[in-house]
Amino acid sequence: MKNQKKTEIKVGITVVVGVLVFLWIFGWAKNYNINSNRKEMTIEFNSVAGLEVGDAATINGVRKGFVDDIEVKGNKVIVKVNLDNDVKLMKDATFSILMLDLMGGKKIEINPGISNTPIDFAQVQQGKFSGDISTAMAALSSVQEDLVSVIKEVKISLKNMNGLFANSTFTDEIQTSVKNLNDLTSKLNIVLTENRDNLKSLIEQGENVSRNVNEMLKDNRDAIKETLRNAQNVVANTDTLVKRINSFTAETKGQNNNLGKLLYDKNLMTKLNKSMEQINELTKILVKQLKGDGVNVDANISIF
């Protein structure tokens, strides 16, 4: 009887321990924690791309929490994250969903930020999905046709280049061009070597000229400034003269001066023609009288 009770007690203890171990392993696997001093945060994503409850939440790569709940609201996904109590996040913290491994696992990567203002855990934070292999493959498939076209064009270009280099005439021309370039380089080196002294002298003369010009400019700085001032005065006076001429021309065209009235008088030519005709008649009379009996003067003088 005693042995039976001992056996039952052992079995009971074993079962209890087994249940506790099972619960501990299950809680560890699901990131359950009986500690109430943890921080909860709500993050909003456009897409979680397969993120599941229990997936890790890391800060700079260090696991500091887990995904506690995922809820779809309209076009957004609300994710609740459970974080360790010692986690400190700033207002400019960022939240991203990254690929955990090649098998497709996901995690939430948190950058704690550098601001001096702590984050408000009660507010909904905005997160982003940084992409994974599936999104990369989808992006690649969108440019697949262009990529195939580019590869075909590259193949055609390589084929043409191979045919070009296989042409003996082309290769001979290239060799000739390279040889001519080498000859030209050699001749240029010879010319430079033979005229080294002349080039050196030419450079020295150029330096002397530059030095003399600088000295001349320094010595005649005041005179040059005075010349420039005089030139500016001449330009200013010329501008004034041009303005006066323009004003005079405008007054003349507008008949606002005597010259304008004279030039633009419509009766002037008529008067001049009439005066010329009278002078012409007077001249004819004088010539006729001079050829005859002389100039006849008929004067009536009355004396008071």
C-alpha positions in Angstrom: 0.0 0.0 0.0 2.8 2.4 0.9 4.7 1.5 -2.3 1.6 2.2 -4.3 1.2 5.7 -2.7 4.9 6.4 -3.3 4.4 5.5 -6.9 1.4 7.7 -7.3 3.2 10.6 -5.7 6.2 10.1 -8.0 3.9 9.9 -11.0 2.0 13.1 -9.8 5.2 15.0 -9.3 6.5 13.9 -12.7 3.3 14.9 -14.4 3.3 18.3 -12.7 6.9 18.9 -13.5 6.3 17.8 -17.1 3.3 20.2 -17.4 5.4 23.1 -16.0 8.3 22.3 -18.3 5.9 22.1 -21.2 4.2 25.4 -20.3 7.6 27.1 -19.9 8.8 25.8 -23.3 5.5 26.8 -24.9 5.7 30.2 -23.4 9.3 30.6 -24.4 8.5 29.6 -28.0 5.5 32.0 -28.1 7.3 34.7 -26.3 4.7 34.7 -23.4 5.9 36.3 -20.2 4.2 36.5 -16.9 6.1 39.7 -16.1 3.6 42.5 -16.2 6.3 45.2 -16.4 6.6 45.2 -20.1 5.9 47.8 -22.7 3.3 47.6 -25.4 3.4 49.5 -28.7 1.1 49.8 -31.6 2.5 50.1 -35.1 0.6 50.7 -38.4 1.9 49.1 -41.6 0.6 49.1 -45.2 1.5 45.4 -45.4 3.2 43.0 -43.1 4.1 40.4 -45.8 3.6 37.3 -43.8 4.5 38.6 -40.3 3.0 36.4 -37.6 2.2 36.6 -33.9 5.3 35.6 -31.9 7.8 36.9 -34.5 10.7 38.7 -33.0 11.0 42.5 -32.5 14.7 43.5 -32.5 16.4 46.8 -31.7 19.6 47.2 -33.7 19.6 43.5 -34.2 19.1 42.5 -30.5 15.9 40.7 -29.7 13.9 42.9 -27.3 10.3 41.8 -27.8 7.8 40.0 -29.9 4.7 40.5 -32.0 1.7 40.2 -29.7 -1.2 40.7 -32.0 -2.0 41.5 -35.7 -5.2 43.1 -36.8 -6.4 44.2 -40.3 -8.2 47.6 -40.4 -9.2 48.7 -43.9 -6.1 49.1 -46.0 -3.9 49.1 -43.0 -2.5 46.4 -40.7 -2.3 47.2 -36.9 0.5 45.3 -35.2 0.9 45.2 -31.4 4.4 44.7 -30.2 5.4 43.6 -26.7 8.8 45.0 -25.6 11.1 44.5 -22.6 10.8 47.0 -19.8 14.3 48.3 -20.3 13.7 49.4 -23.9 14.1 53.2 -24.5 12.9 54.6 -27.7 13.0 58.2 -28.9 10.5 60.2 -30.9 12.3 59.8 -34.2 12.5 56.0 -33.9 11.7 54.0 -37.0 10.0 50.6 -37.5 10.6 48.3 -40.4 9.6 44.7 -41.3 12.7 42.8 -42.5 13.3 39.3 -43.7 14.7 37.2 -40.9 16.2 34.4 -43.0 16.0 32.8 -46.5 13.1 30.6 -45.4 10.8 33.6 -45.3 10.7 34.4 -41.6 10.0 38.0 -40.7 10.9 40.3 -37.8 10.3 43.9 -36.8 13.5 45.9 -36.7 13.4 49.0 -34.6 15.9 51.9 -34.8 15.7 53.7 -31.4 16.4 57.1 -32.8 18.6 59.9 -31.6 16.1 62.6 -30.5 16.1 63.9 -26.9 12.4 63.4 -26.7 11.1 60.0 -25.5 8.5 58.3 -27.7 4.9 58.1 -26.6 4.1 54.4 -26.4 0.3 55.2 -26.3 0.4 56.7 -29.9 0.2 54.6 -33.0 3.5 54.6 -34.8 4.0 54.4 -38.6 6.1 51.5 -39.9 7.3 50.4 -43.3 7.9 47.1 -45.1 11.5 47.1 -46.5 10.9 44.2 -48.9 12.1 40.6 -49.2 13.0 38.1 -51.8 9.4 37.9 -53.1 9.1 41.6 -53.6 12.5 41.6 -55.3 11.4 38.8 -57.6 8.2 40.7 -58.4 10.2 43.8 -59.2 12.6 41.7 -61.3 9.7 40.1 -63.2 8.4 43.6 -64.1 11.6 44.3 -66.0 12.1 40.8 -67.3 11.3 41.6 -70.9 13.5 44.7 -70.9 16.3 42.6 -69.3 15.9 39.9 -72.0 16.0 42.5 -74.7 19.2 44.1 -73.3 20.9 40.7 -73.1 19.9 40.0 -76.7 21.4 43.4 -77.8 24.6 42.7 -75.8 24.9 39.3 -77.5 24.5 40.9 -80.9 27.0 43.6 -80.1 29.5 41.0 -78.9 29.0 39.0 -82.0 29.6 42.0 -84.2 32.7 42.9 -82.2 34.0 39.4 -82.5 33.5 39.5 -86.3 35.1 42.9 -86.5 38.2 41.8 -84.6 38.3 38.6 -86.6 38.7 40.7 -89.8 42.4 40.7 -90.7 42.1 44.1 -92.5 40.7 45.8 -89.5 43.3 44.4 -87.2 46.1 45.4 -89.6 44.7 48.9 -89.7 44.6 49.0 -85.9 48.2 47.8 -85.7 49.2 50.4 -88.3 47.5 53.2 -86.4 49.2 52.1 -83.2 52.5 52.0 -84.9 52.0 55.5 -86.4 51.0 56.8 -82.9 54.2 55.3 -81.5 56.2 56.9 -84.3 54.5 60.2 -83.6 55.2 60.0 -79.9 58.9 59.2 -80.6 59.2 62.1 -83.0 57.5 64.4 -80.5 59.9 63.3 -77.8 62.9 64.0 -80.1 61.5 67.5 -80.9 61.1 68.3 -77.3 64.5 67.0 -76.4 66.2 69.0 -79.2 64.3 72.2 -78.4 64.4 71.9 -74.6 66.6 74.9 -74.3 64.5 77.0 -76.6 61.3 76.0 -74.8 63.0 76.8 -71.5 64.1 80.2 -72.9 60.6 80.8 -74.2 59.0 80.1 -70.9 61.5 82.4 -69.1 60.7 85.2 -71.6 57.1 84.7 -71.0 57.7 84.9 -67.2 59.7 88.1 -67.8 57.0 89.6 -69.9 54.4 88.8 -67.3 56.6 90.2 -64.5 57.2 93.4 -66.5 53.5 93.8 -67.2 52.8 93.4 -63.5 55.5 96.0 -62.6 54.2 98.4 -65.2 50.6 98.0 -63.9 51.9 98.6 -60.3 53.9 101.7 -61.3 51.1 103.2 -63.4 48.3 102.2 -61.2 47.3 105.8 -60.4 47.6 106.9 -64.1 45.5 103.9 -65.2 42.9 104.7 -62.6 42.8 108.4 -63.8 42.5 107.2 -67.4 39.6 105.0 -66.5 37.9 107.8 -64.6 38.4 110.1 -67.6 37.0 107.4 -69.9 34.0 107.1 -67.6 33.6 110.9 -67.7 33.8 110.9 -71.6 31.2 108.1 -71.7 29.0 110.1 -69.3 29.4 113.2 -71.4 28.8 111.3 -74.6 25.6 109.9 -73.1 24.5 113.4 -72.1 25.2 114.7 -75.6 23.3 111.8 -77.2 20.3 112.6 -74.9 20.4 116.2 -75.9 20.7 115.3 -79.6 17.7 113.0 -79.2 15.8 115.7 -77.4 16.6 118.3 -80.1 15.6 115.8 -82.8 12.3 115.1 -81.1 11.7 118.9 -80.7 12.5 119.4 -84.4 10.1 116.6 -85.5 7.4 118.0 -83.2 8.0 121.5 -84.7 8.7 122.8 -81.2 11.7 124.9 -82.4 12.4 127.3 -85.3 14.3 124.6 -87.3 11.4 122.3 -87.0 8.9 124.9 -88.0 11.1 125.8 -91.0 11.7 122.3 -92.1 8.2 121.0 -91.7 6.4 124.2 -93.0 4.2 123.0 -95.9 4.1 126.5 -97.5 7.8 127.0 -97.4 8.5 125.5 -100.8 5.7 127.3 -102.4 6.9 130.6 -101.0 10.5 129.9 -102.1 9.3 129.0 -105.6 7.3 132.2 -105.8 10.2 134.3 -104.6 12.5 132.6 -107.2 10.1 133.3 -110.0 9.8 137.0 -108.9 13.6 137.3 -108.8 13.9 135.7 -112.2 11.4 138.2 -113.7 13.2 141.1 -112.1 16.5 139.8 -113.4 15.1 139.6 -116.9 13.8 143.2 -116.8 17.2 144.5 -115.5 19.1 142.6 -118.3 16.7 143.9 -120.9 17.1 147.5 -119.8 20.8 147.2 -119.5 21.0 146.0 -123.1 18.7 148.9 -124.2 18.7 152.5 -123.0 19.9 151.7 -119.5 18.0 151.3 -116.3 14.9 153.5 -116.1 14.0 154.5 -112.6 10.5 156.0 -112.2 10.5 157.6 -108.8 7.9 159.9 -107.4 9.3 161.9 -104.5 7.1 164.1 -102.5 8.5 166.6 -100.2 6.4 167.9 -97.4 
